[in-house]
Amino acid sequence: MEFEPLWMGISSCKLQIEYSEIVRLLLKLRADADQKDISLEYSKLQGFVYRLLHQSGYAGMHDKEGYKYFSFSNIFPYGDIRAGDIRNFILASPNRNVIETVAGHLAACKDNSIHIGDCSFTLRRFDSFDHVLPPAPVRIASATPIIIRVPEYNYDIYSVPDAERRPRYVYWRPMISFDAFVKQLSENLIKKYNEYYGTEIAITNLFEQFFFRKPVHTRLIIEGKSYGVAASMWEFSWSNLNSIQKRVIRFGLDAGFGERNSFGFGFVNIVNPQKPPHSPNR
């Protein structure tokens, strides 16, 4: 199965926008042996996700140009793993069919072994569920680091210090204005939203309050090469959300905040969400 066009037609698109919820798949994994913590090994987690998508019929997902429209968590809770420990992993996508197809593959699979890098787990159960974006006030926190690039043509607009400037773009870091981060994050989310739904929402500031938690220095593995990347952890809150903010933020909870979501970055959670209705145990 190729990665099909996501939504066909404006009328159906409007219905999906109005009633869509945050669609996620939770895997509960039991460690087969004592193993090291792999929660920060994004390339291995990415490899597991693409393998799972491939086995579920989305063979062309990896080679698809542009945004992939899914995000995923770390393995959690963090820390070294002992045999028998239970760990969790979440896959999210605004395309409900992706989540349901992967769940169907897991239900039909007789072999419940899960391999992530050098680590081996047994799939104990999985649950697909919807999170409902609660009424304001709303708080959202990044669970994996958010990557934002500031393009060279915006250096003067954001007064990027000369020492931080690089050809083409620079990864946002605390030495650059917080305004640059928030505006580039808004632009990224709305661009992804418009491409996914075929809409033309104008670029606007989506955020009300934002709290910088810490910088993160990490690495991207692209075609076997390792690249250093500056990223950051955040918390966002709103005392009120208009209709556009609700739609785009809800989309971001599925597709991820910022860039390189298919690499494991920008996975975000509602803080203290309403308990989701879980599917029956499998």
C-alpha positions, 0 to 999 in steps of 0.5 A: 500500500502506498501512502495514499492522498490524505484527504480528498475534497474540501467538504470532507476536509472541513468535517475532519477538521471540525471533529478530529481528535488526537489519534495515538497508538500505545505499545506496552513492551516487556523487556526480554533481558537486562538492556541499556536505556535507548530512550534517546537513540532516535535513529534506532527508534526511527528505524523501528517505526519505519519497519513497523509502517513497512510491515503494515503496508506503508512501504513507500512512507520512508521515501515520501518527499516532504512531511511524513505526518506522524510523530512518536515518543521516546521509550518511557519511563527512562533509565536502564532496563531490567528483564521483565520491566515494562516500557511504553512507546506511542505512535501518533498521526493525523491520518487515522488510517495509519494508526488503525492499519498499524494496529491491525497489523499488530493484532494479526501478527503471531510473533509478538517480538519487538526489536529496537536497535539491539534491544529486545522486547515482547509486545504485551498489549497495545491500545489505540485511543483518542485524546480530546483537546480539553477546553481552555486553559490548556497546557502542552509540553514537549516530550522530545526536543523541538527542532526549529531552523531560522532561515538566513533571510530572517536573520535581520528580522530577528536580529540574529547575532553575527556570531550565530549566523550560518549560511542558509539557516541556523538552528534556534538556540537561546542566544537567538530571540524567543520571538524567532522560535515562536514565529518559526514554530507557528509558520512550520505548524501552519505550513504542515497543516495547510499541506495536509488538509489543502487549506490556505490558513494565513500565517499567524501566531498560534501561541499565547504563553511559552516557557523555555525549559532547557536546550538540548544538543542532539544528533541527526543520522541522515543517510548514515552521516551524523549531524549535530543539531541544537534543539530545545524543550518547552511548555506552552499554555493558553487561557483561550483558544480560537478556532484556528488555534484549536485546529492547528494545535490539535493537528500538531499533537498528532503530526509533531511540533517543529521539524524532523518529526519523522526522526523522533523530534517534536512529540508533544503531550497535553499536560494532565489530559482527560483520561482517554477511552482505551480500546479493549485489551489485545 
